[in-house]
Amino acid sequence: MADRLLIVFEGGPGIGKTTLSRLLAELLERRGRKTCVVWDAVRGIAPVLSRLFGEWYRAPRELIEYMFLGYQLRRLHECVEADTDTVILDYGVEAPLAYMEADGVPYPKELEELAEAVLSGWRVVVFILEQPVAYSTDVVRWEDPRRAQGYARRLIARALSLVERLGAVAYVLPEKPSVEERALLAPKNARARRIS
């Protein structure tokens, strides 16, 4: 088996992580790597929460964030069990904790060690997505711009903390005119700015 690679896309809400994950997975599959994507949990839990609360984001933050964490860990487990050699995370393992911190949701401190336990044995590369200059709300981007920036800061701080603890590598993917151009930077790390 090729060396086990785990790629994390991190950054604020609605900046293209899902699209980048899909494009990179397609590229890596064409290059012969068995790839599995852990998609943004909101897409998985939103239908259930929408049935209960009208709009998913009207659910209590604690419920959203714990469901996010559970969904993400279940999907990551499925990817690992599928014997893939590359897993792409469309949000880091610690992303739910960043949201919990930003929203003042208490969580057991034992969750701090969860990412390290889950990611041990993998070569981890983190791509921090540079925030776009323009931001507007839509179906996915429900937060107002100021709240989205606050989340982005917490998410990036958590990702960099994880990089340090795991001895992983992190790069900044600059904003590009198209998400396709940005996706092409990921496998060519030389054109992304290394920050660790």
C-alpha positions as CSV (number, residue, x, y, z in Angstrom):
1,M,0.0,0.0,0.0
2,A,1.2,3.5,-0.7
3,D,2.0,5.6,2.3
4,R,-1.2,6.7,4.1
5,L,-1.9,10.3,3.5
6,L,-4.6,12.4,5.2
7,I,-5.3,15.8,3.6
8,V,-7.2,18.5,5.6
9,F,-8.8,21.5,4.1
10,E,-9.4,24.2,6.7
11,G,-10.8,27.7,6.7
12,G,-14.0,29.6,7.4
13,P,-17.4,28.6,6.2
14,G,-18.4,28.8,2.5
15,I,-14.9,29.3,1.0
16,G,-14.7,26.3,-1.2
17,K,-13.5,23.4,0.9
18,T,-16.1,21.0,-0.4
19,T,-15.4,21.8,-4.1
20,L,-11.6,21.6,-3.5
21,S,-12.1,18.2,-1.8
22,R,-14.1,16.9,-4.7
23,L,-11.6,18.2,-7.3
24,L,-8.6,16.9,-5.5
25,A,-10.2,13.5,-4.9
26,E,-10.9,13.2,-8.6
27,L,-7.3,14.2,-9.5
28,L,-5.8,11.7,-7.0
29,E,-8.0,8.9,-8.2
30,R,-6.8,9.5,-11.7
31,R,-3.3,9.2,-10.4
32,G,-4.1,5.8,-8.9
33,R,-4.6,6.7,-5.2
34,K,-7.6,5.0,-3.5
35,T,-9.2,8.2,-2.1
36,C,-12.1,8.7,0.3
37,V,-13.6,12.1,1.3
38,V,-15.1,13.0,4.6
39,W,-17.6,15.6,3.4
40,D,-18.7,18.7,5.4
41,A,-20.9,17.2,8.1
42,V,-23.5,20.0,7.8
43,R,-24.6,18.6,4.4
44,G,-25.3,15.3,6.2
45,I,-27.0,16.6,9.3
46,A,-28.9,19.6,7.8
47,P,-31.8,17.6,6.4
48,V,-32.6,16.0,9.8
49,L,-32.2,19.3,11.7
50,S,-34.3,21.2,9.1
51,R,-37.2,18.8,9.6
52,L,-37.0,19.5,13.3
53,F,-36.3,23.2,13.4
54,G,-37.4,24.6,10.0
55,E,-33.9,25.8,9.1
56,W,-31.0,23.6,10.2
57,Y,-29.0,26.5,11.7
58,R,-31.9,27.4,14.0
59,A,-31.2,24.2,16.0
60,P,-29.3,24.7,19.3
61,R,-25.6,25.2,18.6
62,E,-24.7,22.4,21.0
63,L,-26.8,20.0,19.1
64,I,-25.4,21.1,15.7
65,E,-21.8,20.9,16.9
66,Y,-22.1,17.5,18.6
67,M,-23.9,16.0,15.6
68,F,-21.2,17.5,13.4
69,L,-18.5,15.8,15.5
70,G,-20.2,12.5,15.5
71,Y,-21.0,12.5,11.8
72,Q,-17.4,13.5,10.9
73,L,-15.9,10.8,13.1
74,R,-18.2,8.1,11.8
75,R,-17.4,9.0,8.2
76,L,-13.7,9.1,8.9
77,H,-13.9,5.6,10.4
78,E,-15.7,4.4,7.3
79,C,-12.9,5.8,5.1
80,V,-10.2,4.2,7.2
81,E,-12.1,0.9,7.2
82,A,-12.4,1.0,3.4
83,D,-8.6,0.6,3.3
84,T,-8.0,3.8,1.4
85,D,-4.5,5.2,1.1
86,T,-5.7,8.9,0.9
87,V,-8.4,10.5,3.1
88,I,-9.5,14.1,2.4
89,L,-11.2,16.0,5.2
90,D,-13.5,18.8,4.2
91,Y,-12.9,20.4,7.6
92,G,-10.4,19.2,10.2
93,V,-11.2,16.7,13.0
94,E,-11.0,19.6,15.5
95,A,-13.3,21.9,13.5
96,P,-16.3,21.1,15.7
97,L,-14.3,22.1,18.8
98,A,-13.4,25.4,17.1
99,Y,-17.1,26.1,16.5
100,M,-17.9,25.1,20.1
101,E,-15.3,27.5,21.4
102,A,-16.6,30.3,19.2
103,D,-20.2,29.7,20.3
104,G,-19.5,29.2,24.0
105,V,-20.6,25.5,23.9
106,P,-18.9,23.5,26.7
107,Y,-17.2,20.2,25.8
108,P,-15.2,17.6,27.7
109,K,-11.5,18.5,27.6
110,E,-10.8,14.8,26.6
111,L,-12.0,15.8,23.1
112,E,-8.8,17.8,22.8
113,E,-6.8,14.6,22.4
114,L,-9.2,13.0,20.0
115,A,-7.7,14.3,16.8
116,E,-4.2,13.1,17.7
117,A,-5.5,9.6,18.5
118,V,-7.6,9.5,15.3
119,L,-4.8,10.7,13.0
120,S,-1.9,8.8,14.4
121,G,-0.3,6.6,11.8
122,W,-1.2,8.9,8.9
123,R,1.0,11.5,7.1
124,V,-1.0,14.6,7.6
125,V,-1.0,17.7,5.3
126,V,-3.1,20.7,6.2
127,F,-4.2,23.3,3.6
128,I,-5.4,26.5,5.1
129,L,-7.6,28.3,2.6
130,E,-7.1,32.0,2.4
131,Q,-10.3,33.9,3.1
132,P,-11.9,35.5,0.1
133,V,-12.2,39.3,-0.1
134,A,-15.9,39.0,-0.9
135,Y,-18.4,37.0,1.2
136,S,-22.1,36.8,0.9
137,T,-24.7,34.5,2.5
138,D,-26.5,31.8,0.6
139,V,-27.8,28.2,1.4
140,V,-24.4,27.1,2.7
141,R,-23.1,30.5,4.0
142,W,-25.7,31.3,6.6
143,E,-23.5,33.3,9.0
144,D,-23.1,37.0,8.7
145,P,-19.6,38.0,7.5
146,R,-18.4,39.1,10.9
147,R,-19.4,35.8,12.5
148,A,-17.9,33.8,9.6
149,Q,-14.6,35.6,10.2
150,G,-14.7,34.7,13.9
151,Y,-15.2,31.1,13.0
152,A,-12.4,31.2,10.4
153,R,-9.9,32.5,13.0
154,R,-10.8,29.8,15.5
155,L,-10.7,27.0,12.8
156,I,-7.3,28.1,11.5
157,A,-5.9,28.4,15.1
158,R,-7.1,24.9,15.9
159,A,-5.7,23.5,12.6
160,L,-2.3,25.1,13.3
161,S,-2.3,23.8,16.8
162,L,-3.0,20.3,15.5
163,V,-0.2,20.7,12.9
164,E,2.2,21.5,15.7
165,R,1.1,18.6,17.9
166,L,1.2,16.0,15.1
167,G,4.4,17.4,13.4
168,A,2.3,17.7,10.3
169,V,2.9,20.1,7.4
170,A,0.7,23.1,6.6
171,Y,0.3,25.2,3.5
172,V,-1.7,28.3,2.7
173,L,-3.7,28.0,-0.5
174,P,-4.1,31.5,-1.8
175,E,-7.4,32.7,-3.3
176,K,-7.6,32.2,-7.0
177,P,-10.0,33.4,-9.7
178,S,-11.5,29.9,-9.9
179,V,-11.7,27.0,-7.5
180,E,-10.3,24.7,-10.2
181,E,-7.1,26.8,-10.2
182,R,-6.9,26.7,-6.4
183,A,-7.4,22.9,-6.4
184,L,-4.5,22.4,-8.8
185,L,-2.2,24.1,-6.2
186,A,-2.8,21.4,-3.6
187,P,-0.8,18.5,-5.2
188,K,1.9,21.0,-6.3
189,N,2.8,22.1,-2.8
190,A,5.6,24.3,-4.1
191,R,3.1,26.9,-5.3
192,A,1.3,27.0,-1.9
193,R,2.9,28.9,0.9
194,R,4.3,26.5,3.5
195,I,3.7,27.7,7.0
196,S,5.1,24.9,9.2
